[in-house]
Amino acid sequence: MMTITPGTGHTYPMVPLAWALQLAGHEVLVVSCGPGLEMGEAGVRTVDVSPGLSLGQMQGKLAANHPELGAKLASEALDANYLDIIGGAVAAALRLQPQMVEGMIRTAQEWRPDVIVHSPLLTPGLVAAAKLGIPAVQHEFGFVRPSGQIMRKVHADLFEQHGVDLPEVQATIDITPPSIAAPDPDSWMMGFVPYNGSGALPAPIFDFLTNAPAVPRIAITLGSGPAPEEAALIFRQVLEMAPKTDAEFVMVVPTVDLEPFGPLPDNVRSFGWAPYSTLMSHCSAVIHHGGPGSALGAIVNGVPQVIPDFKGLARPLIADTMVQRGIARVVPPQEIGPELVESLLADTALPAATNDVREEIKNMPSPYEIVDRLVALVGAGK
C-alpha cells in the first residue's frame, strides 16, 4: 500500500516504484485524495479517502486555523530548526483533516498490506503500519529528509489515540543524488525517474517543444501551485526582459491566468501544461520555483537552473544544496533579466556539473532494485 500526501510533488516521484512493483507481479493500492489520485492515471489502483481535498486546501485551512504556523511555513529560512517547523505544521494540518487521516488507517486495516510505502511526514502511514505490525517505508521526494522520529514527537496524539509507537521495521528510499547531499547510511538510494502526468500532447505543441529553436530557449515553470505574488513577480520580470533578450521563453503555468499581464512579447510562448522532459529537450536553461521535482527533472535532462530566492516550503534548503554542488544559481527575483540570461548562457561550469550529477543519477539503483529490497524487508519482518 502507498499512502500519499495529496500533492503532485509528493505523488509523481512515487509513480516509478509503483510501476516497478506492478511489473514484478505485486499488487499495489494507493490511498490518497486530490492530486494523489493522479496515480490512477498512471495505471495504479487508488482509493479516495477524502473526496475533493487537495494540498492547497490543507494549507489554506492550516493558515486560517493556525496563522502563526502558516506564517512560519511560508517564511522559513535555512536553519537547524527547519525540519521541526515543517513537521509541526504538517502535524497541525493533519489534525484538521480527520477524515483523511482515519480513512488511510481504516483502509490499511481493511486491505491488510504486507508493507506501507508512505510520503514523508505522512503520519497515518506510520500509525497504520504499527497497528498492523508491518514495515513502513518512507519514500522521499528529494532534498528534504524528515525522519519518523520527528512526526512521532510532533504528532504524538495520533500515536497515543491508536495505542501504538513507531513501527518496529522502517526504511527510507532516498532519491537525492549523494554528491548533492550526503545520505543517511541506512537509506536505500534510488535514481530519480521523471514523471509529470499523463494525457495527450497536441501535435503542434509537441512539434514546437521538440524542434530546436534558432536562439536559446529558456523555460519558466513555477510548479502546480505558486503563490500569486511570487508568480506575478517572476512573470513581470520575464515579460520585461524578453523583448531585450535574444532568446525564446516558454512559460508553463497550469494554475495561473496570464491574461491580466497583457499581450505576450513575440518571443514568449505560454502553455497550461507540458511534460517536463519534453519541455527540457531543447532548453538551454530553466527558471523554476525551487521545488524538488523541478530541480531533479532539470538535472536528469542536463539543463542548468536558476532559482529565485523565495523563502518557505524548504526551498532555501533545496536552493542551498544545489548552489553548493554547482548546478544552480540562486538570485533575488528582481535580478532575473537580460544580464542574468547572458551570463547563464556563457557559463560552462554549470552545465558541466549538471551533467556530472546526471550521470550519477543514471548509476543509482533503479526502482526494480528497490522492489527486491522491499520483498526482502517484508520477509525479514515476518
Secondary structure, DSSP 8 states (H G I E B T S, - for coil): -EE--SSHHHHGGGHHHHHHHHHTT---EEEE-GGGGHHHHTT-EEEESSTT--HHHHHHHHHHH-HHHHHHHHH--SSTTHHHHHHHHHHHHHHT-HHHHHHHHHHHHHH--S-EEE-TT-HHHHHHHHHHT--EEEE--SS----HHHHHHHTHHHHHHHT--S-SSEEEEE-S-TTTS---TTSEE-------------HHHHHHHHS--SS-EEEEE--SS--HHHHHHHHHHHHHHGGGSSSEEEEE-TT---GGG-S--TTEEEES---HHHHHTT-SEEEE---HHHHHHHHHTT--EEEE---STTHHHHHHHHHHHTSEEEE-GGG-SHHHHHHHHH-SHHHHHHHHHHHHHHTS--HHHHHHHHHHHHHHH-
